Amino acid sequence: MAMMAMLMLRGYVHSEVLADHRVRPDAAADRVPRQILEGGPVVDTRGGQATSMDVPDGRIVLTFDDGPDPRWTPKVLDVLRKYDAHAVFFITGTMASRHPDLVRRMVDEGHEIGLHTFNHPDLSYQSKKRIDWELTQNQLALAGAAGIRTSLFRPPYSSGASALDNASWPVTEYVGSRGYLTVLTGLDSEDWRRPGAARIARNATPEDGRGAIVLMHDSGGDRGQTVRALDTYLPELQRRGYAFENLTEALNAPSAHTEVTGLDLWKGRAWTALVEAADDLTGVLVVGLAVIGFLVFARFGLMLLLSGLHTRRTRRRDFVWGPDAPVTEPVSVLVPAYNEAKCIENTVRSLVRGDHPVEILVVDDGSSDGTARIVEELDLPGVRVVRQLNAGKPAALNRGIANARHDLIVMMDGDTVFEPSTVRELVQPFADPKVGAVAGNAKVGNKDTLIGAWQHIEYVMGFNLDRRMYDVLRCMPTIPGAVGAFRRSALERVGGMSDDTLAEDTDITMALHRDGWKVVYAEKARAWTEAPESVQQLWSQRYRWCYGTMQAIWKHRRALVDRGPSGRFGRVGLPLVSLFMVVAPLLAPLIDLFLVYGLLFGPTGRTVAAWFGVLAVQAACAAYAFVLDKERLTPLISLPLQQLLYRQLMYVVLLQSWITALTGGRLRWQKLRRKGQVAAPPGEPAGEGGTAR
């Protein structure tokens, strides 16, 4: 919201917000006093009277509209200073807000300032409230830039007094009632046409030594001809005896400037400071958008390329994981459980139905809902229950490791069900003695709801394509808690599961990499887990994941300067994980931020095309991931809605995690409430007792 507010401010001062580019055609002039139509270019309607004035002979008041411009205004000022000439600059609030230093220079060098509205609209179309707004905002910008107010005003799209009509005259009267002197044009140099420097100088030269108010521009396009014309025009007319003065100097009137003090001055300074910050922030956001664009497409490119390589390698008919294939030795399966009464029966029964020899250890971590009793009452072969006081998931896993009888250890969550072949597929990579751990293919079991479908897309596309990519790069960041396998010797060498972070699965995976073990991905080892079904539960889970990942990255930061396997992971894995899992998601909202901005203020067509282009790339990656995982493509119908709604929640979760990390906050473990809806893998019967309690 803060960034959007700053973008709105930037859009306002760049005439992208509230800009009105309509110009009214000429109208009748029967309501304009004849003495005004036939009078001079300075019109005074203050005090309810209507009079006009002209500049005395031998004096020229140069006026410059639409600035200040960072390129051309300094050049104009340089020429004026070169010939000791003064002028009146009718500034717009948008330009003055963005370039206050140029306004200060104008005042410091003795020039006079007039208002030209804030956004440069045709005031004959505007209400009195909008006219007041344009004048007040213009004065605010002037106060912030130079600490003054001015009583001079020139309406946009105006020319000489004879061009006043029934539409513009009421505006002139109203502006006069607000205390302003309206300054129109005596001679138009027509520099806006860019007819050449010589023609501009001729157009700006009065006849027979008469005085004149000359219109030029220091902004609104290429003013090179104007600058060149001034360099010949000023000395030539000075030789003829002309004096180039401010308007009040030429009319022998008091200065149009009034010093601003107190609260009004501080309001003006605050305004210009905010505008500067908005412009700076926009520049930073544009850089950030470029960075996130590069990261997004780099990640997509790597995922598509490397996941394809991984798939072709592992799906070859002659592919084997190692010289000891196939792996047939028995496995210890650890199921840490805390208040999993609704899910634990389904979990255990799915393991018993497996086609690989296993012992099953359910480590009850101080449950208060009878989880351990439910498992014991099942009286299933090969299933043991280990009870302990509540000490957290890492402690429960370490307790299970200590009680496990076999050298290969599978870990899973208490809300997950395995397919009959999951354990067998999960341990096959241990045929390679260099493999210390294996990540399985975690899938969403309750994907029939909208929020479940969104998580299903995320699991299939984000997690599993990522794991294929990281497998090829040999820097797998996380073995999912729902389905992972480890060598006991590898776990013992790194000290077992740690409670230093809230992402113990990421922590142990990074530790194994640093110890020199290979961590691979077994796509056929599928596990079906119960994803959160409410926003609150999803928030709690992802907050813990994000914060825990940051903790793990910070814990293993020394790997960046280590040698050997630890250094390789530190200089390859940690940067990739940091960029793709922390930095890129944090910057990703910029895509949506600029989408909203572009829809509101343009260019709408290109903005929409760019956003749909990114969505198309995401959809292509998602479809590719679904095909690899042999999933139906139907859930991808909700992908656009996921990008608009689900992603925003993930952004805020990540931002909250960043804030927690930067402020040194501590996040407690938050238990998710389960409903036991995943009774068996899709397409398989739940089996005896498989109905959720």
HUGIBEL-V297856 format. One record per residue. N is the residue number from 0. RES is the residue in one letter. SS is DSSP state (H for helix, E for strand, C for the rest). OMEGA is omega in radians with two decimals (* if undefined). D_CENTER is the distance of its C-alpha to the mean C-alpha in whole Angstrom. Layout:
N_RES_SS_OMEGA_D_CENTER / N_RES_SS_OMEGA_D_CENTER
This chain:
0_M_C_3.13_11 / 1_A_H_-3.14_11 / 2_M_H_3.12_8 / 3_M_H_3.10_10 / 4_A_H_3.12_13 / 5_M_H_3.08_12 / 6_L_H_3.08_11 / 7_M_H_3.11_14 / 8_L_H_3.11_16 / 9_R_H_3.12_16 / 10_G_H_3.13_16 / 11_Y_H_-3.09_20 / 12_V_H_3.03_21 / 13_H_C_3.08_20 / 14_S_C_3.05_22 / 15_E_C_3.12_20 / 16_V_C_3.12_20 / 17_L_C_3.11_24 / 18_A_C_3.13_25 / 19_D_C_-3.04_28 / 20_H_C_3.10_30 / 21_R_C_3.07_33 / 22_V_C_-3.07_36 / 23_R_C_3.07_40 / 24_P_C_-3.13_43 / 25_D_C_3.14_46 / 26_A_C_3.09_48 / 27_A_C_-3.09_51 / 28_A_C_-3.05_52 / 29_D_C_3.13_55 / 30_R_C_3.12_54 / 31_V_C_3.14_53 / 32_P_C_-3.10_56 / 33_R_H_-3.12_58 / 34_Q_H_3.08_58 / 35_I_H_-3.14_54 / 36_L_H_-3.08_54 / 37_E_C_-3.07_57 / 38_G_C_-3.09_56 / 39_G_C_-3.05_54 / 40_P_C_3.11_50 / 41_V_E_-3.04_50 / 42_V_E_-3.11_50 / 43_D_E_3.10_50 / 44_T_C_3.12_50 / 45_R_H_3.11_50 / 46_G_H_3.10_52 / 47_G_H_3.12_53 / 48_Q_C_3.13_55 / 49_A_C_3.10_54 / 50_T_E_3.11_55 / 51_S_E_-3.11_54 / 52_M_E_3.06_55 / 53_D_C_-3.13_55 / 54_V_C_3.13_54 / 55_P_C_3.12_58 / 56_D_C_3.10_59 / 57_G_C_-3.14_58 / 58_R_E_3.11_55 / 59_I_E_3.04_52 / 60_V_E_3.06_48 / 61_L_E_3.09_46 / 62_T_E_-3.14_42 / 63_F_E_-3.07_39 / 64_D_E_2.87_36 / 65_D_C_-3.10_33 / 66_G_C_0.02_32 / 67_P_C_3.13_31 / 68_D_C_-3.05_29 / 69_P_C_-3.14_28 / 70_R_C_-2.96_30 / 71_W_H_-3.12_34 / 72_T_H_3.09_34 / 73_P_H_3.13_35 / 74_K_H_3.09_37 / 75_V_H_3.13_39 / 76_L_H_3.12_39 / 77_D_H_3.14_41 / 78_V_H_3.11_44 / 79_L_H_3.13_44 / 80_R_H_3.13_45 / 81_K_H_-3.09_47 / 82_Y_C_3.08_49 / 83_D_C_-3.13_49 / 84_A_C_3.08_48 / 85_H_C_-3.12_46 / 86_A_E_3.05_44 / 87_V_E_3.12_42 / 88_F_E_3.08_38 / 89_F_E_-2.99_37 / 90_I_E_2.96_33 / 91_T_C_-3.13_30 / 92_G_H_-3.14_28 / 93_T_H_-3.11_25 / 94_M_H_3.13_26 / 95_A_H_3.12_28 / 96_S_H_-3.09_25 / 97_R_H_-3.08_23 / 98_H_C_-3.08_26 / 99_P_H_-3.14_28 / 100_D_H_3.13_30 / 101_L_H_3.07_32 / 102_V_H_3.09_33 / 103_R_H_3.13_35 / 104_R_H_3.10_36 / 105_M_H_-3.11_38 / 106_V_H_-3.12_39 / 107_D_H_-3.12_40 / 108_E_C_2.98_42 / 109_G_C_3.13_44 / 110_H_C_-3.13_42 / 111_E_E_-3.10_42 / 112_I_E_3.01_39 / 113_G_E_3.13_39 / 114_L_E_3.09_36 / 115_H_C_-3.06_35 / 116_T_C_-3.14_33 / 117_F_C_-3.04_29 / 118_N_C_3.11_27 / 119_H_C_3.05_31 / 120_P_C_2.97_32 / 121_D_C_-3.01_35 / 122_L_H_3.12_36 / 123_S_H_3.08_39 / 124_Y_H_-2.93_37 / 125_Q_C_3.06_35 / 126_S_C_3.09_36 / 127_K_H_3.11_38 / 128_K_H_3.13_35 / 129_R_H_3.10_33 / 130_I_H_3.10_35 / 131_D_H_3.14_35 / 132_W_H_-3.13_31 / 133_E_H_-3.13_31 / 134_L_H_-3.10_34 / 135_T_H_3.14_33 / 136_Q_H_3.09_29 / 137_N_H_3.10_31 / 138_Q_H_3.12_33 / 139_L_H_3.12_30 / 140_A_H_3.13_29 / 141_L_H_3.11_32 / 142_A_H_3.13_33 / 143_G_H_-3.08_30 / 144_A_H_-3.00_31 / 145_A_H_3.10_34 / 146_G_C_-3.12_36 / 147_I_E_2.90_38 / 148_R_E_3.11_38 / 149_T_E_3.11_40 / 150_S_C_-3.12_42 / 151_L_E_-3.11_42 / 152_F_E_3.00_40 / 153_R_C_-3.13_40 / 154_P_C_3.05_39 / 155_P_C_3.08_36 / 156_Y_C_3.13_38 / 157_S_C_3.04_42 / 158_S_C_-3.12_45 / 159_G_C_-3.14_48 / 160_A_H_-3.10_50 / 161_S_H_-3.12_52 / 162_A_H_3.09_49 / 163_L_C_-3.14_48 / 164_D_C_-3.05_48 / 165_N_C_3.10_48 / 166_A_C_-3.08_45 / 167_S_C_-3.10_44 / 168_W_H_3.08_47 / 169_P_H_3.09_46 / 170_V_H_3.13_42 / 171_T_H_3.11_45 / 172_E_H_-3.10_47 / 173_Y_H_3.13_44 / 174_V_H_3.07_42 / 175_G_H_3.12_46 / 176_S_H_3.10_46 / 177_R_C_3.04_43 / 178_G_C_-3.07_45 / 179_Y_C_3.02_44 / 180_L_E_-3.10_46 / 181_T_E_-3.09_45 / 182_V_E_3.12_45 / 183_L_C_-3.02_45 / 184_T_C_3.02_46 / 185_G_C_3.10_50 / 186_L_E_3.10_49 / 187_D_E_-3.14_46 / 188_S_C_-3.10_46 / 189_E_C_3.11_44 / 190_D_H_3.11_42 / 191_W_H_3.06_39 / 192_R_H_-3.05_41 / 193_R_C_-3.11_41 / 194_P_C_-3.06_45 / 195_G_C_-3.06_45 / 196_A_H_-3.10_46 / 197_A_H_-3.14_50 / 198_R_H_3.11_49 / 199_I_H_3.14_47 / 200_A_H_3.13_49 / 201_R_H_-3.14_52 / 202_N_H_-3.07_50 / 203_A_C_-3.08_50 / 204_T_C_3.12_53 / 205_P_C_-3.13_55 / 206_E_C_2.95_59 / 207_D_C_3.05_62 / 208_G_C_3.14_60 / 209_R_C_3.04_59 / 210_G_C_-3.11_56 / 211_A_E_2.91_52 / 212_I_E_-3.00_49 / 213_V_E_3.13_47 / 214_L_E_2.96_44 / 215_M_E_-3.13_41 / 216_H_E_3.03_37 / 217_D_C_-3.14_35 / 218_S_C_3.08_32 / 219_G_C_3.13_31 / 220_G_C_-3.14_32 / 221_D_C_-3.12_34 / 222_R_C_3.12_36 / 223_G_H_3.13_38 / 224_Q_H_3.11_41 / 225_T_H_-3.13_41 / 226_V_H_3.14_41 / 227_R_H_3.12_44 / 228_A_H_3.14_46 / 229_L_H_-3.06_46 / 230_D_H_3.04_47 / 231_T_H_-3.07_50 / 232_Y_H_-3.07_50 / 233_L_H_-3.13_50 / 234_P_H_-3.14_53 / 235_E_H_-3.12_55 / 236_L_H_3.04_55 / 237_Q_H_3.08_56 / 238_R_H_3.11_59 / 239_R_C_3.08_60 / 240_G_C_3.14_60 / 241_Y_C_3.03_57 / 242_A_E_3.12_55 / 243_F_E_-2.98_51 / 244_E_C_2.95_50 / 245_N_C_-3.13_47 / 246_L_H_-3.11_48 / 247_T_H_3.05_50 / 248_E_H_-3.12_52 / 249_A_H_-3.12_53 / 250_L_C_-3.09_54 / 251_N_C_-3.11_55 / 252_A_C_3.09_53 / 253_P_C_-3.12_51 / 254_S_C_3.09_48 / 255_A_C_-3.08_45 / 256_H_E_3.04_43 / 257_T_E_-3.12_43 / 258_E_E_3.10_41 / 259_V_C_3.14_38 / 260_T_C_3.01_39 / 261_G_H_-3.03_38 / 262_L_H_-3.13_35 / 263_D_H_3.12_34 / 264_L_H_-3.12_34 / 265_W_H_3.04_31 / 266_K_H_3.13_29 / 267_G_H_3.14_29 / 268_R_H_3.09_28 / 269_A_H_3.14_25 / 270_W_H_-3.11_24 / 271_T_H_3.10_24 / 272_A_H_3.11_22 / 273_L_H_3.14_20 / 274_V_H_3.12_19 / 275_E_H_3.12_19 / 276_A_H_3.14_17 / 277_A_H_3.11_15 / 278_D_H_3.12_15 / 279_D_H_-3.14_15 / 280_L_H_3.14_11 / 281_T_H_3.07_11 / 282_G_H_3.10_12 / 283_V_H_-3.14_10 / 284_L_H_3.11_7 / 285_V_H_3.07_9 / 286_V_H_3.11_10 / 287_G_H_3.12_7 / 288_L_H_3.09_7 / 289_A_H_3.14_10 / 290_V_H_-3.11_10 / 291_I_H_3.08_8 / 292_G_H_3.12_11 / 293_F_H_-3.11_14 / 294_L_H_-3.12_13 / 295_V_H_-3.09_13 / 296_F_H_3.06_16 / 297_A_H_3.13_18 / 298_R_H_3.11_17 / 299_F_H_-3.13_19 / 300_G_H_3.12_21 / 301_L_H_-3.13_22 / 302_M_H_-3.10_23 / 303_L_H_-3.10_25 / 304_L_H_-3.01_27 / 305_L_H_3.08_28 / 306_S_H_3.06_28 / 307_G_H_3.09_30 / 308_L_H_-3.14_32 / 309_H_H_-3.11_32 / 310_T_H_3.14_34 / 311_R_H_-3.12_36 / 312_R_H_-3.03_37 / 313_T_H_-3.13_38 / 314_R_C_3.04_39 / 315_R_C_-3.11_42 / 316_R_C_-3.10_45 / 317_D_C_-3.08_47 / 318_F_C_2.98_44 / 319_V_C_-3.08_45 / 320_W_C_-3.10_42 / 321_G_C_-3.06_45 / 322_P_C_-3.10_49 / 323_D_C_-3.12_50 / 324_A_C_-0.09_48 / 325_P_C_3.11_49 / 326_V_C_-3.10_48 / 327_T_C_-3.10_50 / 328_E_C_-3.11_51 / 329_P_C_-3.00_50 / 330_V_E_2.98_47 / 331_S_E_3.12_46 / 332_V_E_-3.13_43 / 333_L_E_3.12_42 / 334_V_E_3.06_40 / 335_P_E_-3.03_39 / 336_A_E_3.03_39 / 337_Y_C_-3.13_38 / 338_N_C_-3.14_39 / 339_E_C_-3.07_39 / 340_A_C_-3.08_42 / 341_K_C_-3.01_40 / 342_C_C_-2.87_39 / 343_I_H_3.14_42 / 344_E_H_3.10_44 / 345_N_H_-3.11_42 / 346_T_H_-3.08_41 / 347_V_H_-3.14_44 / 348_R_H_3.11_46 / 349_S_H_3.12_44 / 350_L_H_-3.14_44 / 351_V_H_-3.14_48 / 352_R_C_-3.09_48 / 353_G_C_-3.09_46 / 354_D_C_3.11_49 / 355_H_C_-3.13_48 / 356_P_C_-3.09_50 / 357_V_E_2.79_48 / 358_E_E_-3.05_49 / 359_I_E_3.11_47 / 360_L_E_3.04_46 / 361_V_E_-3.13_44 / 362_V_E_-3.12_43 / 363_D_E_-3.04_43 / 364_D_E_3.08_41 / 365_G_C_-3.14_43 / 366_S_C_3.12_43 / 367_S_C_-3.09_44 / 368_D_C_3.09_44 / 369_G_C_-3.13_47 / 370_T_H_-3.11_45 / 371_A_H_-3.13_47 / 372_R_H_3.14_50 / 373_I_H_-3.12_49 / 374_V_H_-3.13_48 / 375_E_H_-3.13_52 / 376_E_H_3.09_53 / 377_L_H_3.09_52 / 378_D_C_-3.11_55 / 379_L_C_-3.13_53 / 380_P_C_3.07_54 / 381_G_C_-3.10_52 / 382_V_E_3.08_50 / 383_R_E_3.08_50 / 384_V_E_3.06_49 / 385_V_E_-3.11_48 / 386_R_E_3.02_48 / 387_Q_E_3.01_46 / 388_L_C_-3.09_45 / 389_N_C_-3.12_41 / 390_A_C_3.12_40 / 391_G_C_-3.06_36 / 392_K_H_3.12_35 / 393_P_H_3.13_36 / 394_A_H_3.11_39 / 395_A_H_3.12_40 / 396_L_H_3.11_39 / 397_N_H_3.08_41 / 398_R_H_3.09_44 / 399_G_H_3.12_44 / 400_I_H_-3.13_44 / 401_A_H_-3.10_47 / 402_N_H_-3.10_49 / 403_A_C_-3.09_48 / 404_R_C_-3.01_51 / 405_H_C_-3.07_49 / 406_D_C_3.07_47 / 407_L_E_-3.03_45 / 408_I_E_3.07_42 / 409_V_E_3.10_40 / 410_M_E_3.12_37 / 411_M_E_3.10_36 / 412_D_E_-3.12_35 / 413_G_C_3.13_37 / 414_D_C_-3.01_35 / 415_T_E_3.02_35 / 416_V_E_3.13_38 / 417_F_E_2.92_39 / 418_E_C_-3.13_41 / 419_P_C_-3.08_44 / 420_S_C_-2.99_43 / 421_T_H_-3.11_40 / 422_V_H_3.13_42 / 423_R_H_3.14_44 / 424_E_H_-3.06_41 / 425_L_H_-3.06_39 / 426_V_H_-3.12_42 / 427_Q_H_3.12_43 / 428_P_H_3.12_41 / 429_F_H_2.97_43 / 430_A_H_3.02_45 / 431_D_C_-3.08_44 / 432_P_C_3.12_45 / 433_K_C_-3.12_42 / 434_V_E_3.13_39 / 435_G_E_-3.11_39 / 436_A_E_-3.10_36 / 437_V_E_3.05_35 / 438_A_E_3.10_32 / 439_G_E_-3.06_33 / 440_N_E_3.14_31 / 441_A_E_-3.10_30 / 442_K_E_-3.13_29 / 443_V_E_-3.13_29 / 444_G_C_-3.12_32 / 445_N_C_-3.04_31 / 446_K_C_-3.10_29 / 447_D_C_3.08_31 / 448_T_C_-3.12_28 / 449_L_H_-3.12_25 / 450_I_H_3.05_23 / 451_G_H_3.12_26 / 452_A_H_3.12_25 / 453_W_H_3.11_21 / 454_Q_H_3.08_22 / 455_H_H_3.09_25 / 456_I_H_-3.12_22 / 457_E_H_-3.13_20 / 458_Y_H_-3.06_23 / 459_V_H_-3.06_25 / 460_M_H_-3.01_22 / 461_G_H_-3.01_20 / 462_F_H_-3.01_22 / 463_N_H_3.01_25 / 464_L_H_3.10_24 / 465_D_H_-3.08_23 / 466_R_H_3.05_26 / 467_R_H_3.14_28 / 468_M_H_-3.10_26 / 469_Y_H_3.08_26 / 470_D_H_3.14_30 / 471_V_H_-3.13_30 / 472_L_H_3.12_29 / 473_R_C_3.10_31 / 474_C_C_3.11_28 / 475_M_C_-3.04_27 / 476_P_C_-3.01_25 / 477_T_C_2.91_26 / 478_I_C_-3.03_30 / 479_P_C_3.12_29 / 480_G_C_-3.11_31 / 481_A_C_-3.08_32 / 482_V_C_3.13_34 / 483_G_E_-3.13_35 / 484_A_E_-3.05_38 / 485_F_E_2.89_39 / 486_R_E_3.10_42 / 487_R_H_-3.11_44 / 488_S_H_3.11_45 / 489_A_H_3.12_41 / 490_L_H_-3.11_40 / 491_E_H_-3.12_43 / 492_R_H_-3.13_42 / 493_V_C_3.06_39 / 494_G_C_3.11_40 / 495_G_C_-3.12_39 / 496_M_C_-3.08_36 / 497_S_C_3.04_35 / 498_D_C_3.13_33 / 499_D_C_-3.11_31 / 500_T_C_3.07_28 / 501_L_C_3.08_27 / 502_A_C_-3.07_26 / 503_E_H_3.13_30 / 504_D_H_3.07_29 / 505_T_H_-3.14_27 / 506_D_H_-3.11_29 / 507_I_H_3.14_32 / 508_T_H_3.11_30 / 509_M_H_3.12_29 / 510_A_H_3.12_33 / 511_L_H_3.07_35 / 512_H_H_-3.09_33 / 513_R_H_3.13_34 / 514_D_C_3.06_37 / 515_G_C_3.13_37 / 516_W_C_2.99_37 / 517_K_E_3.06_36 / 518_V_E_-3.01_34 / 519_V_E_-3.10_33 / 520_Y_E_3.10_32 / 521_A_E_-3.01_35 / 522_E_E_-3.10_33 / 523_K_E_3.12_37 / 524_A_E_-3.01_37 / 525_R_E_3.06_35 / 526_A_E_-3.09_34 / 527_W_E_-3.04_34 / 528_T_E_3.13_32 / 529_E_C_3.14_31 / 530_A_C_3.10_27 / 531_P_C_-3.09_26 / 532_E_C_3.08_27 / 533_S_C_3.14_26 / 534_V_H_-3.12_22 / 535_Q_H_3.13_24 / 536_Q_H_3.10_25 / 537_L_H_3.12_22 / 538_W_H_-3.10_20 / 539_S_H_-3.12_23 / 540_Q_H_-3.06_23 / 541_R_H_3.06_20 / 542_Y_H_3.12_19 / 543_R_H_3.13_22 / 544_W_H_-3.09_21 / 545_C_H_-3.10_18 / 546_Y_H_3.12_20 / 547_G_H_3.10_23 / 548_T_H_3.08_21 / 549_M_H_3.11_20 / 550_Q_H_-3.12_24 / 551_A_H_3.10_25 / 552_I_H_-3.13_23 / 553_W_H_-3.13_24 / 554_K_H_-3.06_28 / 555_H_C_-3.10_28 / 556_R_H_-3.14_27 / 557_R_H_3.13_30 / 558_A_H_3.14_30 / 559_L_H_-3.08_28 / 560_V_C_3.12_32 / 561_D_C_3.02_34 / 562_R_C_3.07_36 / 563_G_H_-3.11_37 / 564_P_H_3.13_35 / 565_S_H_3.13_33 / 566_G_H_3.11_32 / 567_R_H_3.10_31 / 568_F_H_-3.11_29 / 569_G_H_-3.08_28 / 570_R_H_3.07_27 / 571_V_H_-3.05_26 / 572_G_H_-3.09_25 / 573_L_H_3.10_23 / 574_P_H_-3.14_21 / 575_L_H_3.12_20 / 576_V_H_-3.13_19 / 577_S_H_-3.11_17 / 578_L_H_-2.99_15 / 579_F_H_-3.06_15 / 580_M_H_-3.10_15 / 581_V_H_-3.06_14 / 582_V_H_-3.10_11 / 583_A_H_3.10_10 / 584_P_H_3.14_9 / 585_L_H_-3.12_8 / 586_L_H_-3.06_5 / 587_A_C_3.12_5 / 588_P_H_3.12_4 / 589_L_H_3.12_2 / 590_I_H_-3.13_6 / 591_D_H_3.13_7 / 592_L_H_3.13_6 / 593_F_H_3.03_7 / 594_L_H_3.13_10 / 595_V_H_-3.13_11 / 596_Y_H_-3.13_11 / 597_G_H_3.10_13 / 598_L_H_-3.10_15 / 599_L_H_-2.94_16 / 600_F_H_3.04_17 / 601_G_C_-0.03_17 / 602_P_C_-2.99_18 / 603_T_H_-3.09_18 / 604_G_H_-3.12_20 / 605_R_H_3.12_18 / 606_T_H_3.14_14 / 607_V_H_3.14_16 / 608_A_H_-3.14_18 / 609_A_H_-3.12_15 / 610_W_H_3.12_13 / 611_F_H_3.05_17 / 612_G_H_3.08_17 / 613_V_H_3.12_14 / 614_L_H_3.14_16 / 615_A_H_3.10_19 / 616_V_H_3.11_19 / 617_Q_H_3.14_17 / 618_A_H_3.12_20 / 619_A_H_3.11_23 / 620_C_H_-3.14_22 / 621_A_H_3.13_22 / 622_A_H_3.10_25 / 623_Y_H_3.13_27 / 624_A_H_-3.14_26 / 625_F_H_3.11_28 / 626_V_H_3.12_31 / 627_L_H_-3.12_31 / 628_D_C_3.13_31 / 629_K_C_3.11_34 / 630_E_C_3.04_32 / 631_R_C_-3.08_32 / 632_L_C_-3.05_29 / 633_T_H_-3.12_29 / 634_P_H_-3.11_26 / 635_L_H_3.06_24 / 636_I_H_-3.11_25 / 637_S_H_-3.09_22 / 638_L_H_3.12_19 / 639_P_H_3.12_18 / 640_L_H_3.08_18 / 641_Q_H_-3.13_17 / 642_Q_H_-3.09_13 / 643_L_H_-3.02_13 / 644_L_H_-3.04_15 / 645_Y_H_-3.09_15 / 646_R_H_-3.13_12 / 647_Q_H_3.10_11 / 648_L_H_3.14_14 / 649_M_H_3.10_13 / 650_Y_H_-3.08_9 / 651_V_H_3.09_12 / 652_V_H_-3.14_14 / 653_L_H_3.12_13 / 654_L_H_3.10_12 / 655_Q_H_3.11_15 / 656_S_H_3.08_16 / 657_W_H_-3.12_15 / 658_I_H_3.11_16 / 659_T_H_-3.12_20 / 660_A_H_-3.08_20 / 661_L_H_-3.14_19 / 662_T_C_3.11_22 / 663_G_C_-3.13_24 / 664_G_C_3.10_25 / 665_R_C_-3.13_27 / 666_L_C_3.12_26 / 667_R_C_3.06_29 / 668_W_C_-3.12_29 / 669_Q_C_-3.13_29 / 670_K_C_3.09_31 / 671_L_C_3.10_30 / 672_R_C_-3.11_33 / 673_R_C_3.12_34 / 674_K_C_3.13_36 / 675_G_C_-3.06_38 / 676_Q_C_3.13_36 / 677_V_C_-3.07_36 / 678_A_C_-3.12_40 / 679_A_C_3.07_40 / 680_P_C_3.13_39 / 681_P_C_3.11_38 / 682_G_C_3.12_42 / 683_E_C_3.09_44 / 684_P_C_-3.13_46 / 685_A_C_3.14_45 / 686_G_C_-3.09_48 / 687_E_C_3.12_51 / 688_G_C_-3.04_49 / 689_G_C_3.14_46 / 690_T_C_-3.11_45 / 691_A_C_3.14_43 / 692_R_C_*_45
